[in-house]
Amino acid sequence: MPNQPKTPARQMRIGDEWYDFELAAKSQDTERAAVIRAFIDWYIRRPGAELPERPETSYWKTAQNETEAN
């Protein structure tokens, strides 16, 4: 049986920032979904939730420029 996610997929529309967001998340060894879930937990004031740390731009901006050059 294929992988069964614990939650159903949700849809939302996001522009090209989605790709920058992916690079930024990867620069912190995480995934976009994990950052979004952490933000939602913080936003709705779940006990113990903390605002996700924002990455420095030095890594992911460089990676973006290299991606655009290829």
Backbone as JSON, one array per atom type, in Angstrom:
{
  "sequence": "MPNQPKTPARQMRIGDEWYDFELAAKSQDTERAAVIRAFIDWYIRRPGAELPERPETSYWKTAQNETEAN",
  "N": [[0.85, -1.18, 0.0], [0.57, 2.25, -0.81], [2.31, 5.16, 0.58], [0.53, 6.58, 3.21], [-0.55, 9.65, 4.02], [-0.88, 11.44, 7.15], [-2.58, 13.55, 7.31], [-5.0, 15.23, 5.23], [-4.24, 16.61, 1.97], [-3.88, 20.12, 1.48], [-4.81, 23.05, -0.32], [-3.34, 26.05, -1.56], [-2.76, 29.24, -3.02], [0.27, 30.48, -4.12], [2.77, 32.71, -5.13], [5.8, 33.1, -7.08], [7.47, 33.29, -4.91], [7.4, 30.96, -3.56], [9.44, 29.28, -4.41], [11.76, 30.57, -3.54], [11.21, 30.36, -0.84], [11.44, 27.6, -0.52], [14.23, 27.25, -0.93], [15.17, 28.77, 1.23], [14.14, 27.32, 3.41], [15.46, 24.86, 3.04], [18.03, 25.73, 3.55], [18.1, 25.71, 6.25], [18.0, 23.1, 6.83], [15.4, 21.94, 6.74], [11.92, 21.5, 5.82], [9.52, 23.17, 3.72], [6.86, 22.66, 4.56], [7.14, 22.01, 7.27], [8.01, 24.43, 8.35], [5.78, 26.03, 7.81], [3.82, 24.69, 9.33], [4.88, 25.14, 11.91], [4.7, 27.92, 12.03], [1.92, 28.26, 11.89], [1.13, 26.97, 14.28], [2.3, 28.74, 16.14], [0.94, 31.1, 15.43], [-1.75, 30.55, 16.06], [-1.52, 30.36, 18.69], [-0.71, 27.98, 20.09], [0.11, 26.13, 22.97], [3.44, 26.45, 24.03], [4.41, 26.82, 21.46], [6.66, 28.32, 19.15], [7.72, 31.13, 17.25], [8.91, 30.47, 14.02], [12.41, 30.48, 13.3], [13.99, 32.86, 11.25], [15.94, 32.36, 8.33], [19.34, 33.33, 7.53], [20.04, 35.32, 4.69], [22.26, 34.82, 3.16], [23.06, 32.14, 2.36], [20.81, 31.01, 0.92], [20.13, 32.95, -0.98], [22.41, 32.98, -2.54], [22.29, 30.37, -3.52], [19.94, 30.6, -5.0], [20.72, 32.42, -6.99], [22.64, 30.87, -8.3], [21.02, 28.82, -9.26], [19.37, 30.23, -11.03], [21.27, 30.95, -12.9], [21.86, 28.61, -14.21]],
  "CA": [[0.0, 0.0, 0.0], [1.41, 3.47, -0.87], [2.4, 5.99, 1.78], [-0.73, 7.23, 3.56], [-0.31, 10.8, 4.89], [-1.73, 11.53, 8.33], [-3.56, 14.62, 7.09], [-5.28, 15.44, 3.8], [-3.55, 17.73, 1.32], [-4.61, 21.38, 1.4], [-4.32, 23.86, -1.43], [-3.33, 27.5, -1.45], [-2.05, 29.82, -4.15], [1.44, 31.26, -3.75], [3.53, 33.08, -6.33], [7.16, 32.6, -7.24], [8.13, 33.27, -3.61], [7.39, 29.57, -3.12], [10.74, 28.7, -4.72], [12.68, 31.18, -2.58], [10.88, 29.76, 0.44], [12.04, 26.27, -0.5], [15.67, 27.41, -0.72], [15.38, 29.25, 2.59], [13.88, 26.19, 4.32], [16.56, 23.9, 2.88], [19.24, 26.29, 4.17], [18.01, 25.37, 7.67], [17.8, 21.64, 6.89], [14.01, 21.61, 7.02], [11.04, 21.57, 4.65], [8.52, 24.25, 3.77], [5.69, 22.25, 5.34], [7.46, 22.09, 8.7], [8.03, 25.85, 8.71], [4.39, 26.5, 7.79], [3.14, 24.14, 10.51], [5.39, 25.84, 13.1], [4.12, 29.26, 12.01], [0.49, 28.13, 12.23], [1.05, 26.7, 15.72], [2.6, 30.0, 16.83], [-0.11, 32.07, 15.1], [-2.99, 30.24, 16.79], [-1.14, 30.36, 20.11], [-0.62, 26.66, 20.71], [1.04, 26.18, 24.1], [4.82, 26.08, 23.74], [4.8, 27.1, 20.07], [7.54, 29.46, 18.96], [7.81, 31.63, 15.89], [10.08, 29.88, 13.36], [13.55, 31.37, 13.08], [14.21, 33.19, 9.84], [17.33, 32.09, 7.95], [20.13, 34.38, 6.91], [19.87, 35.24, 3.23], [23.53, 34.56, 2.46], [23.09, 30.84, 1.7], [19.77, 30.7, -0.06], [20.19, 33.9, -2.1], [23.48, 32.48, -3.4], [21.76, 29.19, -4.2], [18.97, 31.08, -5.98], [21.46, 32.99, -8.11], [23.25, 29.76, -9.04], [19.92, 28.12, -9.94], [18.94, 31.07, -12.14], [22.33, 30.98, -13.9], [21.89, 27.32, -14.94]],
  "C": [[0.9, 1.24, 0.0], [1.36, 4.24, 0.45], [1.08, 6.71, 2.01], [-0.43, 8.4, 4.5], [-1.3, 10.83, 6.05], [-2.83, 12.58, 8.16], [-3.81, 14.78, 5.6], [-4.51, 16.63, 3.26], [-4.48, 18.95, 1.3], [-4.02, 22.19, 0.25], [-4.34, 25.34, -1.07], [-2.49, 28.03, -2.6], [-0.94, 30.73, -3.63], [2.22, 31.52, -5.02], [4.92, 32.47, -6.34], [7.96, 32.61, -5.95], [8.24, 31.84, -3.07], [8.76, 28.93, -3.32], [11.83, 29.28, -3.81], [12.47, 30.57, -1.19], [11.48, 28.37, 0.56], [13.54, 26.34, -0.24], [15.98, 27.85, 0.72], [15.17, 28.13, 3.61], [15.03, 25.18, 4.25], [17.83, 24.42, 3.53], [19.26, 26.03, 5.67], [17.74, 23.88, 7.88], [16.39, 21.27, 7.32], [13.22, 21.69, 5.72], [10.04, 22.7, 4.84], [7.35, 23.89, 4.66], [5.94, 22.36, 6.83], [7.47, 23.53, 9.17], [6.6, 26.39, 8.77], [3.64, 25.98, 9.01], [3.58, 24.85, 11.79], [4.79, 27.25, 13.18], [2.64, 29.22, 12.42], [0.33, 27.87, 13.73], [1.29, 27.97, 16.53], [1.44, 30.98, 16.66], [-1.4, 31.82, 15.87], [-2.72, 30.0, 18.28], [-1.21, 28.99, 20.77], [0.39, 26.76, 21.85], [2.43, 25.68, 23.69], [5.3, 26.38, 22.34], [5.66, 28.35, 20.02], [7.54, 29.85, 17.5], [9.05, 31.03, 15.23], [11.18, 30.92, 13.14], [13.73, 31.62, 11.59], [15.68, 32.96, 9.5], [18.03, 33.35, 7.46], [20.0, 34.22, 5.4], [21.12, 34.8, 2.5], [23.54, 33.22, 1.73], [22.05, 30.75, 0.59], [19.71, 31.72, -1.19], [21.28, 33.48, -3.07], [22.99, 31.27, -4.19], [20.75, 29.59, -5.28], [19.68, 31.63, -7.2], [22.11, 31.9, -8.96], [22.2, 29.0, -9.83], [19.48, 28.91, -11.17], [19.97, 31.09, -13.25], [22.36, 29.72, -14.74], [20.76, 27.19, -15.88]]
}
